Amino acid sequence: MPYDIAIIGAGPAGCTLARLLDRSYRVLLLDKRDLSSEEYPGMSKCCGGLLAPDAQKMLGRMGMAVPASVLVDPQLFLVRTIDFDNQIERYYQRFYFNMDRLAFDQWLINSVPENVDIAQGCTFKSCTPSDNRIQFTFTYKGKPFTEKCRIIIGADGGHSLVRKSLFPNKGIQSEYVSVQEWFETKNSVPWYGAIFDKTITDFYSWTITKGNVLFIGSALKKNNLALDKFKMLKMKLRDNGLVYGAKILREGAFIMRPQKVSTIHTGNQNCALVGEAAGFISPSSAEGISYALKSAYYLSQALNEGVEGFQPRYRKLVSELYRNIRLKNLKCPAMYNPLLRGLILRSGLKATEVLF
Ligand SMILES: Cc1cc2nc3c(=O)[nH]c(=O)nc-3n(C[C@H](O)[C@H](O)[C@H](O)COP(=O)(O)OP(=O)(O)OC[C@H]3O[C@@H](n4cnc5c(N)ncnc54)[C@H](O)[C@@H]3O)c2cc1C
């Protein structure tokens, strides 16, 4: 019997949707990762693992209290802005939960109810519409499988294959690649470092401490200079006094930056895109977990009224996220134009509200 709903991707968006869908639906949640396996860090999503206030609020609204086992020290109440373009440093208050991203994803998948079939270690390959159904293929341990569903959900992140398969003209061209390296550290710095330097990137770079590990990351233009720019960033940070030890690992991911809301796509009557697959992510800070949670929550509301006409309902509900992304795009010049940013940081005005 075909599934009513097949969700591809068990990240924050896919797990939240699976948890909130009406139990009368026959639901499949499929992910290429096996979050129950001990293999670390191959299974972890490349991410800063900071839960921003909007995401904390959204989890609270859904009655989800983040367990202490997901958190890592130090908790972060301060952003240290290092503006190399203007040679200015400023601190401002902001309350993040500092998390182990893998533990967060494991907590979310463990909260999916038992009526949902969970297929981990299964890599989605393709899908095609057939007789008012969607036929899709995936592999498990190298073997191909085919399934059918009434509605397929692309919750497979910024590089969504569901989106590419069904909407080839609406593919996302990610202009940025993020490189993040983990280093041993004995210095637990209790702030989130946000670094601006136009010689490195027109987006931004970051440092985050997690226990005895320091993350240095950067969202870089996707070209063959990216790794050289990353090396330059590390040298500049060392010269600026950042102390860190041996490298543990390097990870990377494409990163979306929806500079126009026209890059956002929510799907059609047989397919819904949710979270980063739809293009929901902050264009100013690349914070994406709150958008994944919110869009999944709205999609569950639209689908729980019935599958007929769910797409217009979903679009209406996510109009709030479109507005929010438009607003963030409006503040990007203040954040990413060195001259304007310098003026704001020097003025000491509410930098928090303008930046991030
Ligand atoms: C370097 C970096 C740092 C970031 N830091 C932060 C941060 O600190 N805070 C924050 O809020 N946001 C951050 N983000 C953004 C955030 O990680 C994402 O926006 C968020 O995870 C999106 O959630 P999602 O559920 O839509 O997609 P994802 O979390 O990407 O989940 C997609 C899921 O789909 C699965 N999948 C993908 N392809 C397939 C396939 N073919 N078959 C089967 N399964 C598949 C993946 O395994 C994954 O489990 C960061 C992003 C990057 C790149």
The ligand as a Tripos MOL2 file, in Angstrom:
@<TRIPOS>MOLECULE
LIG
   53    58     1     0     0
SMALL
NO_CHARGES

@<TRIPOS>ATOM
      1 C1         28.2650   25.6810    8.3950 C.3       1 LIG1
      2 C2         26.8440   25.9260    8.7970 C.ar      1 LIG1
      3 C3         26.5750   26.4100   10.0590 C.ar      1 LIG1
      4 C4         25.2480   26.6180   10.4590 C.ar      1 LIG1
      5 N1         25.0300   27.0210   11.7400 N.ar      1 LIG1
      6 C5         23.7470   27.1720   12.1660 C.ar      1 LIG1
      7 C6         23.4870   27.5030   13.5260 C.ar      1 LIG1
      8 O1         24.4020   27.6250   14.3570 O.2       1 LIG1
      9 N2         22.1890   27.6830   13.9040 N.ar      1 LIG1
     10 C7         21.1490   27.5480   13.0110 C.ar      1 LIG1
     11 O2         19.9910   27.7590   13.3900 O.2       1 LIG1
     12 N3         21.3860   27.1980   11.7200 N.ar      1 LIG1
     13 C8         22.6480   26.9890   11.2820 C.ar      1 LIG1
     14 N4         22.8720   26.5920    9.9960 N.ar      1 LIG1
     15 C9         21.7280   26.3130    9.1270 C.3       1 LIG1
     16 C10        21.0540   25.0080    9.5750 C.3       1 LIG1
     17 O3         22.0310   23.9990    9.7560 O.3       1 LIG1
     18 C11        20.0430   24.5420    8.5320 C.3       1 LIG1
     19 O4         19.3220   25.6220    8.0040 O.3       1 LIG1
     20 C12        19.0580   23.5400    9.1530 C.3       1 LIG1
     21 O5         19.7300   22.3810    9.5830 O.3       1 LIG1
     22 C13        17.9990   23.1800    8.1200 C.3       1 LIG1
     23 O6         17.2070   22.1290    8.6010 O.3       1 LIG1
     24 P1         16.5050   21.1550    7.5610 P.3       1 LIG1
     25 O7         15.7950   20.1340    8.3610 O.co2     1 LIG1
     26 O8         15.7660   21.9580    6.5680 O.co2     1 LIG1
     27 O9         17.7140   20.4810    6.7450 O.3       1 LIG1
     28 P2         18.9600   19.6400    7.2720 P.3       1 LIG1
     29 O10        19.2510   19.8930    8.6810 O.co2     1 LIG1
     30 O11        20.0420   19.8940    6.2710 O.co2     1 LIG1
     31 O12        18.4710   18.1330    7.1540 O.3       1 LIG1
     32 C14        18.3470   17.5090    5.9040 C.3       1 LIG1
     33 C15        18.3060   16.0150    6.1310 C.3       1 LIG1
     34 O13        18.1010   15.3980    4.8550 O.3       1 LIG1
     35 C16        18.9750   14.2970    4.7270 C.3       1 LIG1
     36 N5         19.2120   14.0940    3.3040 N.ar      1 LIG1
     37 C17        19.7800   14.9650    2.4340 C.ar      1 LIG1
     38 N6         19.8400   14.4150    1.2090 N.ar      1 LIG1
     39 C18        19.2760   13.1780    1.3100 C.ar      1 LIG1
     40 C19        19.0470   12.1290    0.3830 C.ar      1 LIG1
     41 N7         19.3860   12.2130   -0.8990 N.pl3     1 LIG1
     42 N8         18.4620   10.9860    0.8390 N.ar      1 LIG1
     43 C20        18.1020   10.8690    2.1510 C.ar      1 LIG1
     44 N9         18.3090   11.8390    3.0590 N.ar      1 LIG1
     45 C21        18.8740   12.9760    2.6420 C.ar      1 LIG1
     46 C22        20.2210   14.7080    5.5130 C.3       1 LIG1
     47 O14        20.9500   13.5700    5.9250 O.3       1 LIG1
     48 C23        19.6190   15.4740    6.6900 C.3       1 LIG1
     49 O15        19.3350   14.6520    7.7800 O.3       1 LIG1
     50 C24        24.1850   26.3730    9.5620 C.ar      1 LIG1
     51 C25        24.4500   25.8950    8.2830 C.ar      1 LIG1
     52 C26        25.7680   25.6570    7.9000 C.ar      1 LIG1
     53 C27        26.0470   25.1060    6.5160 C.3       1 LIG1
@<TRIPOS>BOND
     1     1     2 1
     2     2     3 ar
     3     2    52 ar
     4     3     4 ar
     5     4     5 ar
     6     4    50 ar
     7     5     6 ar
     8     6     7 ar
     9     6    13 1
    10     7     8 2
    11     7     9 ar
    12     9    10 ar
    13    10    11 2
    14    10    12 ar
    15    12    13 ar
    16    13    14 ar
    17    14    15 1
    18    14    50 ar
    19    15    16 1
    20    16    17 1
    21    16    18 1
    22    18    19 1
    23    18    20 1
    24    20    21 1
    25    20    22 1
    26    22    23 1
    27    23    24 1
    28    24    25 2
    29    24    26 1
    30    24    27 1
    31    27    28 1
    32    28    29 2
    33    28    30 1
    34    28    31 1
    35    31    32 1
    36    32    33 1
    37    33    34 1
    38    33    48 1
    39    34    35 1
    40    35    36 1
    41    35    46 1
    42    36    37 ar
    43    36    45 ar
    44    37    38 ar
    45    38    39 ar
    46    39    40 ar
    47    39    45 ar
    48    40    41 1
    49    40    42 ar
    50    42    43 ar
    51    43    44 ar
    52    44    45 ar
    53    46    47 1
    54    46    48 1
    55    48    49 1
    56    50    51 ar
    57    51    52 ar
    58    52    53 1
@<TRIPOS>SUBSTRUCTURE
     1 LIG1         1 GROUP 0 **** ****
